[in-house]
């Protein structure tokens, strides 16, 4: 899942650059994109050395959130995963949200969605049990100076595997990002499960209301 997240991040960045609102354009306006929510539905994960084609497209935006879709197919053209994602633009000095209506990025107002039905940001559950407390290393930091979104998924999957013996047959994964994390920060990774067979992850800093991200996995 960590590797798949990296591929989705890469293809999103490349396509945004081609469309004129990627890293270069964001640097000109002293801002950057951050992933705020993503849901991936999986038929199967790609195998080693397998050829996979990922198609992506922007699918609409509001004042604060732009959406992007993904579909992955194998060499025979069979679909193996699809995903929807939500992104925000933050100002570099303040990390405050920018109004997408005022940025003139050429984003489409609407577009086809990859996932059927409505899906919302995850909400915190009442109870979790702690699995580990980690200190963020330099290797987890991206070009914008904070933990890369793919790292949270890696931490979450590792914690679920440790707590529940999670294997690689994940059918869906959703991650909702709540706040930024920086080098040297401590993050407590806690897990829980529910009666529907869903597995949950909460990452939080050791401060009041310090939730960092939420994750939900279905196998």
N, C-alpha and C positions, 0 to 999 in steps of 0.2 A: 504493500500500500504506500509506503514511503517513496518508493521508486516511481510508482504511478503518479503520485502527487507532484513529483519533480518534473515528469514529462508534461503534465497538464500546465504547470507553471511556465515551463519553457515555451510551449506552443502558444499560450496566451500572451506572453511577453513578445514573442516574434510577430504575432499577428497584430497586436496593438501598435508595434513599431511600424509595420507596413501601412497601417491605416492612419498613421500620423498622430497617435496619442499614446505612444510608448515612453520608454525611459528618457529619450532625448527631449521630447516635447515637454514632459513633466519637469525635467531639469530646468528648462527655460522659464517655467512659471514657478519654480522653487517649490515643487510639490512631488508627491509620489502616490502610486496606487497601493492599496492594502486589500488583501482578501478578508472579507468579513463573514462569509458563510459559504459552505460548499456541501453538496450532496452528490455522492457517486453511487450508481446502481450497477452491479457487476454480474454478468453472465459467467465469466471466468477471467482470471488474470492472464496476461500474456506469458508465454513460456520463453525460456532462454533462447536467444538467436531468432525468435519469431519476428516476422515482418508485420508491423502494425501501423495503420494509418489513422491519425487523429484529425478530425475535422472540428473546427471551432468557429464561433461567430458571436458578435455582440447582439443582445436581444432586447434592448430597451433600457430606460433609465428614469429615475425620479430626481428630486432635488439633491439627494445624498447618496443614492445607490445606483450603480450600473450593473446589469446582468450579462453573463456570458455563458454560452452552452458548449458542450463537448460531446462528440460521439467517436468511439474507437471501434475499428473493424480489423479483422485479421486478413491474411493474404487472399483468402477466398471470397472476401466481401461480407462475411458474416459479422454481425455486431457482437462485440464482447463486453462493452461497457458504455455507459452514457452518464453525463453529469451536468448539473446546473450550478452556477456560482454567482455570488454577489460581491461587488467591489466598491470601495470608497476611495476618494482622493483626499489626502491630508496635506496640510501646509507644513513644510520642513521645520521651520523655527518653532512652531507652536504645537504641531501635531493635531491641529484642529481641522474639522471637516470643511472642505470647500464646497460651494454650491455648484453642482454640475450644470445648472441652467446658465451660469455666467461664464463658463470656461470655453465655450465654442469649440468643442472637440470633434464635432461631426458625428456624434454617436447617433445610432438609429433610435427613434422614439419607441418602437415596438419591434418584436421579432418572434419567430417560432421558438418554442421552448423544447428542450430535449427531454424533460421529465414530465410525465403525465400528472395532472392534479396539482393542488396547492401544497407547498411545503414551506414551513416557517423556521425562524431561528429557534434553536434548542433552548429549553428552559431548565434551570437548575432543579435537581431533585432534592428531596428532604435529607436523605441519608447516603453517605459514601463511607468507604473505609480506605484509609491511606495505604498506599503500596510503597512509595518511596518519596524522598525529598531530594531533589537534584539542584546543583548549582550550575547555572548556564555557562557553558564554555564559549570561548571565542569562536570556535568552529561552527557554532549554531547561528552566528550573526550574518545578516545579509548586507547588501550595498547601502541600505537605508539605515543601518546601525542598530537594528533590532532583530529579534529571533525570527528566522524565516518560517513562513506558515507550514512548510512541510515538516519541520522539526516537531511541531506539536503532535502531528499524526504519528510520527515515529515513537515519541514518548508514550502516547496513548495505547498504541498497539502493543508495545513492549510491556506496558503495565497490565493490559488485559491478558496477555499470554502468561505472564507471571501469576496472575490471580486466578484465572479460569482455564488455563491450558489452551488458550485460543490457537486454532490452527489457521491455515491460509485460505480456507473456504469462506471468505467474507462475501456476503451478497449485497450489502449496502453499508455505506459509511457516511456520516455527516459530521462536520466540524463547524462550530460557531465560535468566532473569535471575539473576545470581550475587551481586552486591553493589551498593550504592548509589553514585551519583556526584553530586558537588556542583559548584556554580559555581566556576570557576577550575581545576578538576581537568584534568589532561591525560589523554587517552584515545587509545591507539594502535589503529587499525582495521586488522586484517589479514584476508586472505582465502585460501581454497584451494578446490580442486575435487577430485572423486573419480571413479572409474571408472564409477560409476552415473549420472553426469551431475548430481549434486547439487553445489550451491555452498554454501560455508560462510564464516561470518564469526566472528571473535573480537575482542571489544573488551576492552582491558586497560589498567590503569594501569602506569606505569613503576616498579613495585616488585615484589619477589618474590611470586609467586603472586597477582598483581594482577588476575586475570580478572574482568571486569565482566559480560559477557553473551556468549552464543553464539547464532548464527542459522543456519538451514538453509533453502535455497530450491531448489525444483524448478520448472523451466520446461517 
